[in-house]
Amino acid sequence: MRCRHLFKIAKKTLVITFFLSSVWTAAACALDGNEILRQVDENMQPQSYEMYRKLINIEPDGSRKEFVFYTVKKGQDKMVALFLSPASEKGRATLRLGDNMWLYIPNVGKPIRITSLQSVVGGIFNNSDILRLDYSLEYEAEKVTDQGDSYLLDLKAKSPSVAYAGLKMEIDKTTLLPTSIDCYAISGMLIKTLHYSKIKDFGAGLVRPSMLETSSPLYKGYKSVMLFAKIKKRELADEVFTLNYMSRVDELR
């Protein structure tokens, strides 16, 4: 009888241990930061698409400067943005291939190399923000914090050429969409904060923020806003993402 009793206890202990192990494994899978980040990228845009954006720079005195772009992207690392307005910028185009970026200006010969931390529009958005690639391509998760309704990902740049050495990304747990991102220099200094808002249904199953606002402790009183419109899937030839095609991007519209 005593042996049978001990056997029952051992069996229960084994079942409990197996259950707890399964729970811990499931929790670990649920909190895989790199998988969460990959899902965020997938929820934010199709692999190949076109879209229109308006970028607004607001100065401390309330004055504004607006830019409108037509943008196409293919895969994780190819993007082109064409200036549609203002008239003084119309026809300019920027191309990003991985870490490499160029600016094309009509009637100025060949495209000019630019860097991720520069800004072709001024304001707080830099070229990396305007020509944003998939986050999972440039960053890897070092830590995941479950905050109840959201996850907080501590992200580290995979390469020193990335605009920000680290990010703290807050992600809505239900939608797996970003709500805010703190961007840091390698020194640990906060460079800027990005705020995503105004969730919109763009059709074809794409539901994501339609507004991105940014502020920076380095530019007190300044603010930049990006509004997204007409995001839709589109197959694009590799030729579109070449230096020779930059003068012809408007043909895609």
Helices and strands as residue ranges (DSSP letters): H 2-30, H 33-44, E 48-58, E 64-74, E 78-85, E 93-97, E 100-104, E 112-114, H 127-130, H 135-138, E 139-146, E 150-157, E 166-172, E 178-184, E 190-203, E 206-215, E 223-233, G 238-241, G 243-252
